Amino acid sequence: MQDFKGSRDYVASDELMRSVNIAVALEKPLLIKGEPGTGKTVLAQAVADSLGKELIIWNIKSTTKAQDGLYVYDTVQRLYDSQFGTAGVDDIRRYIKLGKLGEAFSRDEQAVLLIDEIDKADLEFPNDLLWELDRMEFYIPETGDTVRAKQRPIVIITSNAEKELPDAFLRRCIFHYIAFPDAATMERIVRVHFDKLDDRLLHEVLVTFYAIRELRGLQKKPSTSEVLDWLQALQIGGVDPAKISKTVPFAGVLLKKNEDMAVLNQTLRSRGRI
């Protein structure tokens, strides 16, 4: 199989590309951490696009259980069908709905499975998936069937480090931390999204953006997605690049908390600019 080398729409570091390819070669889940806005979630799409694979996304919430990713037995629908005399109600398999992990196992061709923000679930969630991720199979007691992966999926797991993950789970993963991009890398990322961009505008935006990220007291630093939105807002607003660092127009696109806006405004007042 071909190696992952990034994609036209995703700028990946050499180290990240190596981590992806090692995880694929060793057939282990790739656990990705990094602050919000560093491209953790969209990495899976880039891997799928680059390798020509289907992407299956399992979005994790605080209420998500490991069982949800395997299968669900729709007892409510079966009861409803039985009340109305629907044919085939005795066939339990009709009421077994595969979850995202089950879907990935059932594909004839290898898929990329993204388990997004695993740390949102409870502490037992990762441990409850150890067997399935190791053996690539699970048992359905209602039918007596065992679902085995036809092709072992490429598993990418993201975490925002809201909770510590269990050691037993970590031992089974290849780990990579995506550092926040430096200015040079950010310029490459920006140019992927903006074909035609005034060089002076981009320079002023990046200088101001990184200066804001360095301000003391920020509760939520602006991320990559926010600098992209900010650039678009500045272009739509026809803002003079010379005014960007002095007034930080459309600052609400970058900063999303009152406290952070206060920090920025105080800095602008005290220095006349950032």
PESUL-V582924 format. One record per pair of residues at least 24 apart in sequence whose C-alpha atoms are under 10 Angstrom apart, sorted by sequence separation. I is the first residue (numbers start at 1). GAP is how many residues later the second one is. D is the distance in whole Angstrom. If there is no record, write none. Layout:
BEGIN
i = [I & I]
gap = [GAP & GAP]
d = [D & D]
END
This chain:
BEGIN
i = [1 & 20 & 71 & 72 & 73 & 182 & 183 & 229 & 230 & 71 & 72 & 73 & 205 & 206 & 228 & 229 & 246 & 247 & 248 & 21 & 71 & 72 & 183 & 205 & 226 & 227 & 228 & 246 & 247 & 248 & 12 & 16 & 20 & 70 & 71 & 72 & 183 & 226 & 227 & 245 & 246 & 247 & 11 & 70 & 71 & 101 & 182 & 225 & 226 & 245 & 246 & 10 & 68 & 69 & 70 & 71 & 202 & 205 & 225 & 226 & 244 & 245 & 17 & 68 & 69 & 70 & 71 & 102 & 201 & 224 & 226 & 243 & 244 & 12 & 67 & 68 & 69 & 70 & 71 & 101 & 105 & 222 & 223 & 10 & 11 & 67 & 68 & 69 & 70 & 71 & 101 & 104 & 105 & 222 & 223 & 9 & 10 & 66 & 68 & 69 & 70 & 105 & 201 & 212 & 221 & 222 & 12 & 67 & 68 & 69 & 70 & 102 & 190 & 194 & 197 & 201 & 211 & 220 & 221 & 222 & 10 & 11 & 66 & 69 & 70 & 101 & 102 & 189 & 190 & 193 & 209 & 220 & 221 & 7 & 9 & 10 & 101 & 102 & 133 & 204 & 205 & 208 & 209 & 212 & 219 & 220 & 221 & 6 & 9 & 10 & 101 & 190 & 191 & 194 & 198 & 204 & 207 & 208 & 218 & 219 & 220 & 7 & 8 & 119 & 127 & 130 & 134 & 186 & 190 & 194 & 197 & 201 & 203 & 204 & 207 & 208 & 219 & 7 & 110 & 114 & 118 & 119 & 120 & 126 & 127 & 130 & 133 & 189 & 201 & 202 & 204 & 205 & 206 & 209 & 218 & 219 & 220 & 221 & 6 & 7 & 9 & 10 & 110 & 111 & 112 & 113 & 114 & 115 & 116 & 117 & 118 & 119 & 120 & 123 & 125 & 126 & 127 & 129 & 133 & 200 & 201 & 204 & 205 & 208 & 219 & 220 & 5 & 6 & 7 & 8 & 58 & 59 & 106 & 108 & 109 & 110 & 111 & 112 & 113 & 114 & 115 & 116 & 117 & 118 & 119 & 120 & 121 & 122 & 123 & 124 & 125 & 126 & 127 & 128 & 186 & 190 & 200 & 201 & 204 & 213 & 218 & 219 & 4 & 5 & 7 & 8 & 58 & 105 & 106 & 107 & 108 & 109 & 110 & 111 & 112 & 113 & 114 & 115 & 116 & 117 & 118 & 119 & 120 & 121 & 123 & 124 & 126 & 127 & 130 & 181 & 186 & 199 & 200 & 212 & 213 & 217 & 218 & 4 & 6 & 7 & 57 & 58 & 105 & 106 & 107 & 108 & 109 & 110 & 111 & 112 & 113 & 114 & 115 & 116 & 117 & 118 & 119 & 120 & 122 & 123 & 126 & 127 & 180 & 181 & 198 & 201 & 205 & 212 & 217 & 218 & 3 & 4 & 6 & 7 & 56 & 57 & 96 & 103 & 104 & 105 & 106 & 107 & 108 & 109 & 110 & 111 & 112 & 113 & 114 & 115 & 116 & 117 & 118 & 119 & 125 & 126 & 180 & 216 & 218 & 219 & 4 & 5 & 6 & 56 & 102 & 104 & 105 & 106 & 107 & 117 & 118 & 119 & 209 & 215 & 217 & 218 & 4 & 5 & 69 & 96 & 102 & 103 & 104 & 105 & 106 & 107 & 119 & 217 & 218 & 3 & 4 & 56 & 57 & 93 & 96 & 102 & 104 & 105 & 106 & 118 & 216 & 217 & 2 & 3 & 56 & 101 & 104 & 105 & 212 & 215 & 216 & 2 & 55 & 93 & 98 & 104 & 215 & 1 & 2 & 54 & 92 & 93 & 104 & 92 & 104 & 212 & 216 & 91 & 93 & 101 & 212 & 215 & 54 & 64 & 101 & 54 & 55 & 56 & 57 & 58 & 59 & 60 & 61 & 62 & 66 & 212 & 53 & 54 & 55 & 56 & 57 & 58 & 59 & 60 & 61 & 62 & 64 & 65 & 66 & 53 & 54 & 55 & 56 & 57 & 58 & 59 & 60 & 61 & 62 & 63 & 64 & 65 & 52 & 53 & 54 & 55 & 56 & 57 & 58 & 59 & 60 & 61 & 62 & 63 & 64 & 66 & 67 & 52 & 53 & 54 & 55 & 56 & 57 & 58 & 59 & 60 & 61 & 62 & 63 & 65 & 66 & 70 & 215 & 51 & 52 & 53 & 58 & 60 & 61 & 62 & 65 & 66 & 69 & 51 & 59 & 60 & 61 & 64 & 65 & 66 & 67 & 66 & 67 & 70 & 212 & 48 & 49 & 65 & 66 & 211 & 48 & 65 & 47 & 48 & 208 & 209 & 66 & 208 & 45 & 70 & 71 & 73 & 207 & 44 & 45 & 70 & 71 & 72 & 44 & 45 & 70 & 71 & 73 & 44 & 70 & 43 & 44 & 42 & 44 & 41 & 41 & 41 & 40 & 41 & 71 & 40 & 70 & 29 & 30 & 31 & 32 & 33 & 29 & 32 & 29 & 31 & 56 & 55 & 60 & 54 & 55 & 56 & 57 & 58 & 53 & 53 & 29 & 28 & 29 & 27 & 28 & 48 & 27 & 47 & 47 & 44 & 44 & 44 & 43 & 44 & 44 & 41 & 43 & 40 & 41 & 40 & 41 & 40 & 41 & 40 & 40 & 36 & 28 & 29 & 30 & 31 & 32 & 33 & 34 & 35 & 36 & 27 & 28 & 29 & 30 & 31 & 32 & 33 & 34 & 35 & 27 & 28 & 29 & 30 & 31 & 32 & 33 & 34 & 35 & 27 & 28 & 29 & 30 & 31 & 32 & 33 & 34 & 24 & 27 & 28 & 29 & 30 & 31 & 32 & 33 & 24 & 25 & 32 & 24 & 23 & 24 & 23 & 24 & 23 & 20 & 20 & 20 & 40 & 40 & 31 & 38 & 39 & 29 & 30 & 38 & 39 & 29 & 31 & 32 & 37 & 38 & 39 & 30 & 31 & 32 & 33 & 34 & 35 & 38 & 39 & 29 & 30 & 31 & 32 & 33 & 34 & 35 & 37 & 38 & 28 & 29 & 30 & 31 & 32 & 33 & 34 & 35 & 36 & 37 & 28 & 29 & 30 & 31 & 32 & 33 & 34 & 35 & 27 & 28 & 29 & 30 & 31 & 32 & 33 & 34 & 26 & 27 & 26 & 23 & 24 & 23 & 22 & 23 & 20 & 19 & 20 & 19 & 20 & 19 & 18 & 19 & 16 & 16 & 15 & 16 & 15 & 16 & 15 & 13 & 12 & 13 & 13 & 11 & 13 & 12 & 11 & 11 & 11 & 12 & 10 & 11 & 10 & 11 & 9 & 11 & 9 & 10 & 9 & 10 & 8 & 9 & 36 & 37 & 39 & 36 & 37 & 38 & 39 & 35 & 36 & 37 & 38 & 39 & 36 & 37 & 38 & 35 & 36 & 37 & 36 & 37 & 37]
gap = [24 & 24 & 24 & 24 & 24 & 24 & 24 & 24 & 24 & 25 & 25 & 25 & 25 & 25 & 25 & 25 & 25 & 25 & 25 & 26 & 26 & 26 & 26 & 26 & 26 & 26 & 26 & 26 & 26 & 26 & 27 & 27 & 27 & 27 & 27 & 27 & 27 & 27 & 27 & 27 & 27 & 27 & 28 & 28 & 28 & 28 & 28 & 28 & 28 & 28 & 28 & 29 & 29 & 29 & 29 & 29 & 29 & 29 & 29 & 29 & 29 & 29 & 30 & 30 & 30 & 30 & 30 & 30 & 30 & 30 & 30 & 30 & 30 & 31 & 31 & 31 & 31 & 31 & 31 & 31 & 31 & 31 & 31 & 32 & 32 & 32 & 32 & 32 & 32 & 32 & 32 & 32 & 32 & 32 & 32 & 33 & 33 & 33 & 33 & 33 & 33 & 33 & 33 & 33 & 33 & 33 & 34 & 34 & 34 & 34 & 34 & 34 & 34 & 34 & 34 & 34 & 34 & 34 & 34 & 34 & 35 & 35 & 35 & 35 & 35 & 35 & 35 & 35 & 35 & 35 & 35 & 35 & 35 & 36 & 36 & 36 & 36 & 36 & 36 & 36 & 36 & 36 & 36 & 36 & 36 & 36 & 36 & 37 & 37 & 37 & 37 & 37 & 37 & 37 & 37 & 37 & 37 & 37 & 37 & 37 & 37 & 38 & 38 & 38 & 38 & 38 & 38 & 38 & 38 & 38 & 38 & 38 & 38 & 38 & 38 & 38 & 38 & 39 & 39 & 39 & 39 & 39 & 39 & 39 & 39 & 39 & 39 & 39 & 39 & 39 & 39 & 39 & 39 & 39 & 39 & 39 & 39 & 39 & 40 & 40 & 40 & 40 & 40 & 40 & 40 & 40 & 40 & 40 & 40 & 40 & 40 & 40 & 40 & 40 & 40 & 40 & 40 & 40 & 40 & 40 & 40 & 40 & 40 & 40 & 40 & 40 & 41 & 41 & 41 & 41 & 41 & 41 & 41 & 41 & 41 & 41 & 41 & 41 & 41 & 41 & 41 & 41 & 41 & 41 & 41 & 41 & 41 & 41 & 41 & 41 & 41 & 41 & 41 & 41 & 41 & 41 & 41 & 41 & 41 & 41 & 41 & 41 & 42 & 42 & 42 & 42 & 42 & 42 & 42 & 42 & 42 & 42 & 42 & 42 & 42 & 42 & 42 & 42 & 42 & 42 & 42 & 42 & 42 & 42 & 42 & 42 & 42 & 42 & 42 & 42 & 42 & 42 & 42 & 42 & 42 & 42 & 42 & 43 & 43 & 43 & 43 & 43 & 43 & 43 & 43 & 43 & 43 & 43 & 43 & 43 & 43 & 43 & 43 & 43 & 43 & 43 & 43 & 43 & 43 & 43 & 43 & 43 & 43 & 43 & 43 & 43 & 43 & 43 & 43 & 43 & 44 & 44 & 44 & 44 & 44 & 44 & 44 & 44 & 44 & 44 & 44 & 44 & 44 & 44 & 44 & 44 & 44 & 44 & 44 & 44 & 44 & 44 & 44 & 44 & 44 & 44 & 44 & 44 & 44 & 44 & 45 & 45 & 45 & 45 & 45 & 45 & 45 & 45 & 45 & 45 & 45 & 45 & 45 & 45 & 45 & 45 & 46 & 46 & 46 & 46 & 46 & 46 & 46 & 46 & 46 & 46 & 46 & 46 & 46 & 47 & 47 & 47 & 47 & 47 & 47 & 47 & 47 & 47 & 47 & 47 & 47 & 47 & 48 & 48 & 48 & 48 & 48 & 48 & 48 & 48 & 48 & 49 & 49 & 49 & 49 & 49 & 49 & 50 & 50 & 50 & 50 & 50 & 50 & 51 & 51 & 51 & 51 & 52 & 52 & 52 & 52 & 52 & 53 & 54 & 54 & 55 & 55 & 55 & 55 & 55 & 55 & 55 & 55 & 55 & 55 & 55 & 56 & 56 & 56 & 56 & 56 & 56 & 56 & 56 & 56 & 56 & 56 & 56 & 56 & 57 & 57 & 57 & 57 & 57 & 57 & 57 & 57 & 57 & 57 & 57 & 57 & 57 & 58 & 58 & 58 & 58 & 58 & 58 & 58 & 58 & 58 & 58 & 58 & 58 & 58 & 58 & 58 & 59 & 59 & 59 & 59 & 59 & 59 & 59 & 59 & 59 & 59 & 59 & 59 & 59 & 59 & 59 & 59 & 60 & 60 & 60 & 60 & 60 & 60 & 60 & 60 & 60 & 60 & 61 & 61 & 61 & 61 & 61 & 61 & 61 & 61 & 62 & 62 & 62 & 62 & 63 & 63 & 63 & 63 & 63 & 64 & 64 & 65 & 65 & 65 & 65 & 66 & 66 & 67 & 67 & 67 & 67 & 67 & 68 & 68 & 68 & 68 & 68 & 69 & 69 & 69 & 69 & 69 & 70 & 70 & 71 & 71 & 72 & 72 & 73 & 74 & 75 & 76 & 76 & 76 & 77 & 77 & 84 & 84 & 84 & 84 & 84 & 85 & 85 & 86 & 87 & 97 & 98 & 98 & 99 & 99 & 99 & 99 & 99 & 100 & 101 & 104 & 105 & 105 & 106 & 106 & 106 & 107 & 107 & 109 & 110 & 111 & 112 & 113 & 113 & 114 & 115 & 115 & 116 & 116 & 117 & 117 & 118 & 118 & 119 & 120 & 123 & 124 & 124 & 124 & 124 & 124 & 124 & 124 & 124 & 124 & 125 & 125 & 125 & 125 & 125 & 125 & 125 & 125 & 125 & 126 & 126 & 126 & 126 & 126 & 126 & 126 & 126 & 126 & 127 & 127 & 127 & 127 & 127 & 127 & 127 & 127 & 128 & 128 & 128 & 128 & 128 & 128 & 128 & 128 & 129 & 129 & 129 & 130 & 131 & 131 & 132 & 132 & 133 & 134 & 135 & 136 & 137 & 138 & 139 & 139 & 139 & 140 & 140 & 140 & 140 & 141 & 141 & 141 & 141 & 141 & 141 & 142 & 142 & 142 & 142 & 142 & 142 & 142 & 142 & 143 & 143 & 143 & 143 & 143 & 143 & 143 & 143 & 143 & 144 & 144 & 144 & 144 & 144 & 144 & 144 & 144 & 144 & 144 & 145 & 145 & 145 & 145 & 145 & 145 & 145 & 145 & 146 & 146 & 146 & 146 & 146 & 146 & 146 & 146 & 147 & 147 & 148 & 150 & 150 & 151 & 152 & 152 & 154 & 155 & 155 & 156 & 156 & 157 & 158 & 158 & 159 & 160 & 161 & 161 & 162 & 162 & 163 & 165 & 166 & 166 & 168 & 170 & 172 & 173 & 174 & 175 & 177 & 177 & 178 & 178 & 179 & 179 & 180 & 181 & 182 & 182 & 183 & 183 & 184 & 184 & 184 & 184 & 184 & 185 & 185 & 185 & 185 & 186 & 186 & 186 & 186 & 186 & 187 & 187 & 187 & 188 & 188 & 188 & 189 & 189 & 190]
d = [9 & 10 & 10 & 6 & 6 & 10 & 8 & 7 & 7 & 7 & 5 & 9 & 8 & 10 & 10 & 8 & 9 & 9 & 9 & 10 & 5 & 6 & 9 & 7 & 10 & 8 & 9 & 7 & 7 & 9 & 9 & 10 & 8 & 9 & 4 & 7 & 8 & 6 & 7 & 9 & 4 & 9 & 9 & 6 & 5 & 10 & 9 & 10 & 5 & 6 & 7 & 8 & 10 & 7 & 5 & 8 & 8 & 9 & 9 & 8 & 9 & 6 & 9 & 8 & 4 & 7 & 8 & 10 & 8 & 10 & 10 & 10 & 10 & 8 & 10 & 6 & 5 & 5 & 7 & 9 & 7 & 9 & 8 & 8 & 9 & 8 & 8 & 5 & 5 & 9 & 9 & 10 & 8 & 5 & 9 & 10 & 7 & 10 & 9 & 7 & 8 & 10 & 9 & 10 & 8 & 6 & 9 & 10 & 9 & 9 & 10 & 9 & 9 & 9 & 9 & 9 & 9 & 10 & 7 & 8 & 9 & 9 & 9 & 10 & 9 & 9 & 9 & 9 & 10 & 8 & 10 & 7 & 9 & 10 & 10 & 6 & 9 & 8 & 10 & 10 & 8 & 7 & 9 & 10 & 9 & 8 & 10 & 9 & 7 & 9 & 10 & 9 & 10 & 9 & 10 & 6 & 10 & 5 & 9 & 9 & 7 & 10 & 9 & 10 & 9 & 8 & 8 & 8 & 7 & 9 & 9 & 9 & 9 & 8 & 8 & 9 & 8 & 6 & 9 & 10 & 7 & 8 & 8 & 7 & 7 & 7 & 9 & 9 & 8 & 8 & 9 & 7 & 10 & 9 & 9 & 10 & 10 & 9 & 7 & 8 & 10 & 10 & 8 & 8 & 9 & 6 & 8 & 7 & 8 & 7 & 6 & 6 & 9 & 8 & 9 & 7 & 9 & 9 & 10 & 10 & 5 & 7 & 8 & 8 & 7 & 7 & 9 & 7 & 10 & 9 & 9 & 9 & 8 & 9 & 8 & 5 & 8 & 6 & 6 & 6 & 6 & 6 & 5 & 6 & 7 & 9 & 10 & 9 & 8 & 9 & 10 & 10 & 7 & 9 & 9 & 9 & 7 & 8 & 7 & 10 & 7 & 6 & 9 & 9 & 7 & 9 & 6 & 7 & 7 & 8 & 6 & 6 & 6 & 5 & 5 & 5 & 5 & 5 & 5 & 5 & 8 & 7 & 7 & 9 & 7 & 8 & 9 & 6 & 8 & 10 & 10 & 10 & 9 & 9 & 10 & 8 & 5 & 6 & 9 & 6 & 7 & 8 & 6 & 6 & 7 & 7 & 9 & 5 & 6 & 6 & 6 & 6 & 7 & 7 & 6 & 9 & 6 & 8 & 10 & 8 & 6 & 10 & 8 & 8 & 9 & 9 & 9 & 9 & 7 & 9 & 9 & 9 & 7 & 10 & 7 & 9 & 9 & 10 & 10 & 4 & 6 & 7 & 10 & 9 & 7 & 9 & 7 & 8 & 8 & 9 & 10 & 9 & 9 & 6 & 10 & 9 & 9 & 10 & 9 & 10 & 10 & 7 & 10 & 8 & 7 & 7 & 6 & 8 & 9 & 9 & 9 & 8 & 8 & 9 & 10 & 7 & 6 & 9 & 10 & 9 & 9 & 9 & 9 & 7 & 10 & 9 & 7 & 7 & 9 & 9 & 7 & 8 & 10 & 10 & 9 & 8 & 8 & 7 & 10 & 9 & 8 & 10 & 9 & 8 & 7 & 9 & 8 & 7 & 10 & 8 & 10 & 7 & 9 & 8 & 10 & 6 & 8 & 8 & 10 & 9 & 7 & 7 & 9 & 7 & 9 & 10 & 10 & 9 & 9 & 9 & 7 & 8 & 9 & 9 & 10 & 8 & 10 & 7 & 8 & 7 & 8 & 7 & 9 & 10 & 9 & 10 & 8 & 8 & 6 & 6 & 6 & 6 & 6 & 6 & 8 & 9 & 8 & 7 & 10 & 7 & 5 & 5 & 5 & 5 & 5 & 5 & 6 & 8 & 9 & 8 & 6 & 8 & 10 & 5 & 6 & 6 & 6 & 6 & 6 & 7 & 6 & 9 & 5 & 6 & 8 & 9 & 9 & 9 & 6 & 8 & 7 & 9 & 7 & 9 & 8 & 8 & 6 & 4 & 8 & 9 & 6 & 9 & 9 & 10 & 10 & 10 & 9 & 6 & 6 & 7 & 6 & 8 & 9 & 9 & 10 & 7 & 9 & 8 & 10 & 9 & 8 & 6 & 9 & 9 & 7 & 8 & 10 & 9 & 6 & 7 & 6 & 10 & 8 & 9 & 10 & 10 & 10 & 7 & 8 & 9 & 9 & 9 & 10 & 7 & 10 & 7 & 10 & 10 & 8 & 9 & 9 & 8 & 8 & 6 & 9 & 9 & 9 & 10 & 10 & 8 & 9 & 7 & 9 & 8 & 10 & 9 & 9 & 9 & 10 & 9 & 10 & 9 & 10 & 9 & 10 & 10 & 10 & 10 & 10 & 10 & 9 & 10 & 10 & 10 & 10 & 9 & 8 & 8 & 9 & 10 & 8 & 9 & 9 & 9 & 9 & 9 & 9 & 6 & 9 & 9 & 10 & 9 & 10 & 9 & 9 & 9 & 7 & 6 & 9 & 8 & 9 & 10 & 10 & 9 & 8 & 9 & 7 & 9 & 9 & 9 & 7 & 8 & 10 & 7 & 6 & 6 & 6 & 6 & 7 & 6 & 8 & 8 & 5 & 5 & 5 & 5 & 5 & 6 & 8 & 7 & 7 & 6 & 6 & 6 & 6 & 6 & 8 & 10 & 9 & 9 & 7 & 8 & 7 & 9 & 7 & 9 & 10 & 10 & 6 & 8 & 8 & 9 & 10 & 9 & 9 & 10 & 9 & 9 & 7 & 8 & 10 & 8 & 10 & 10 & 6 & 10 & 10 & 10 & 10 & 10 & 7 & 9 & 9 & 6 & 9 & 8 & 9 & 9 & 6 & 10 & 7 & 6 & 6 & 6 & 6 & 5 & 8 & 8 & 7 & 7 & 5 & 5 & 5 & 5 & 5 & 5 & 8 & 9 & 10 & 6 & 6 & 6 & 6 & 6 & 6 & 6 & 7 & 9 & 7 & 9 & 7 & 8 & 7 & 9 & 7 & 10 & 10 & 9 & 8 & 10 & 6 & 8 & 9 & 9 & 7 & 10 & 8 & 9 & 7 & 10 & 10 & 10 & 7 & 9 & 8 & 10 & 8 & 9 & 9 & 9 & 10 & 9 & 10 & 9 & 9 & 8 & 9 & 7 & 9 & 10 & 6 & 7 & 10 & 8 & 8 & 10 & 8 & 6 & 10 & 7 & 8 & 10 & 10 & 10 & 9 & 8 & 7 & 8 & 10 & 9 & 5 & 7 & 9 & 7 & 5 & 9 & 8 & 8 & 6 & 9 & 8 & 10]
END
